[in-house]
Amino acid sequence: MKLNTSITPLILLIVAGASIYWYFFTGTEQPPLSASSSKNQAQTEFQTLVGKLTPISFDTSIFSDARFNALVDLMTPIAPEPAGRLDPFASISHVDLSSVSSSSPSVNKK
């Protein structure tokens, strides 16, 4: 029984390897395309696409619409924050206290 269980994965591995070899290394060989023909084809395709893009126009009347002009900017101003430690990966025991800003909140002692 042990012989059967050790041979089965080996047979599956051989079949998989043969399948991969057959898929990638057999079949009809097609001659490679010449560089000039692919360049000309790519250039022609690019010029065709540019020709299709040229007639595009945008309707800018939305910018004069009352609903567009009624939009309000909800941007929240971002206050500048002090920079952190010079080396964030340095151990805490090596922190230079002179480089730490004093903008931390103070604790009121009663």
C-alpha positions as CSV (number, residue, x, y, z in Angstrom):
1,M,0.0,0.0,0.0
2,K,2.9,2.4,0.8
3,L,4.3,1.9,-2.7
4,N,1.1,3.0,-4.3
5,T,0.9,6.2,-2.3
6,S,4.5,7.2,-3.1
7,I,4.2,6.5,-6.8
8,T,0.9,8.4,-7.4
9,P,2.4,11.9,-6.8
10,L,5.4,11.0,-8.9
11,I,3.1,10.0,-11.8
12,L,1.1,13.2,-11.4
13,L,4.3,15.3,-11.4
14,I,5.5,13.6,-14.6
15,V,2.1,14.0,-16.4
16,A,2.0,17.7,-15.3
17,G,5.6,18.3,-16.5
18,A,4.9,16.6,-19.9
19,S,1.8,18.7,-20.3
20,I,3.6,21.9,-19.6
21,Y,6.4,21.0,-22.0
22,W,3.9,20.1,-24.7
23,Y,2.0,23.4,-24.2
24,F,5.1,25.6,-24.4
25,F,7.5,23.9,-26.7
26,T,5.4,22.2,-29.4
27,G,3.2,23.6,-32.1
28,T,3.6,25.6,-35.2
29,E,6.4,28.0,-35.4
30,Q,5.5,31.4,-36.7
31,P,8.2,33.6,-38.1
32,P,8.8,36.7,-36.0
33,L,7.4,40.0,-37.3
34,S,9.9,42.3,-38.8
35,A,10.6,45.5,-36.8
36,S,9.7,47.8,-39.6
37,S,6.3,46.3,-40.3
38,S,5.3,46.4,-36.6
39,K,6.5,49.9,-36.4
40,N,4.5,51.0,-39.4
41,Q,1.5,49.2,-38.1
42,A,1.8,50.8,-34.7
43,Q,2.3,54.2,-36.2
44,T,-0.7,53.8,-38.5
45,E,-2.9,52.6,-35.6
46,F,-1.7,55.6,-33.5
47,Q,-2.5,58.0,-36.3
48,T,-5.9,56.5,-36.7
49,L,-6.7,56.9,-33.0
50,V,-5.5,60.5,-33.0
51,G,-7.7,61.2,-36.0
52,K,-10.7,59.9,-34.1
53,L,-9.8,62.0,-31.0
54,T,-9.5,65.3,-32.9
55,P,-13.2,66.1,-33.4
56,I,-14.0,65.7,-29.7
57,S,-15.5,68.8,-28.2
58,F,-16.8,69.6,-24.7
59,D,-19.9,71.4,-23.8
60,T,-18.7,74.1,-21.4
61,S,-22.2,75.7,-20.7
62,I,-22.3,73.8,-17.4
63,F,-19.9,76.4,-15.9
64,S,-22.4,79.2,-16.4
65,D,-25.3,77.1,-15.0
66,A,-26.9,78.5,-11.8
67,R,-26.7,75.1,-10.1
68,F,-22.9,74.8,-10.8
69,N,-22.4,78.4,-9.5
70,A,-24.4,77.5,-6.3
71,L,-21.9,74.8,-5.3
72,V,-20.1,75.6,-2.1
73,D,-16.5,74.6,-1.2
74,L,-16.5,72.4,1.9
75,M,-12.8,72.2,2.2
76,T,-11.5,72.0,5.7
77,P,-8.3,74.0,6.3
78,I,-5.4,71.8,7.4
79,A,-3.3,73.3,10.1
80,P,0.5,72.8,9.8
81,E,1.7,70.1,12.2
82,P,5.2,70.0,13.7
83,A,7.5,67.3,12.3
84,G,8.1,64.1,14.3
85,R,11.3,62.5,15.3
86,L,14.3,62.8,13.1
87,D,14.7,59.0,13.0
88,P,11.3,57.4,13.6
89,F,13.0,53.9,13.8
90,A,15.5,54.9,16.5
91,S,14.8,53.4,19.9
92,I,13.0,55.6,22.4
93,S,15.9,55.7,24.8
94,H,18.0,57.6,22.2
95,V,15.5,60.4,21.6
96,D,17.1,63.8,21.6
97,L,14.7,65.9,23.7
98,S,15.9,69.1,22.1
99,S,14.5,68.0,18.8
100,V,11.1,67.3,20.1
101,S,8.8,70.3,19.7
102,S,7.1,71.8,22.7
103,S,3.7,71.9,21.0
104,S,2.4,68.9,22.9
105,P,-0.7,69.8,25.1
106,S,0.2,70.7,28.6
107,V,-1.4,68.9,31.6
108,N,-2.9,71.2,34.3
109,K,-1.9,70.1,37.8
110,K,-4.1,71.1,40.7
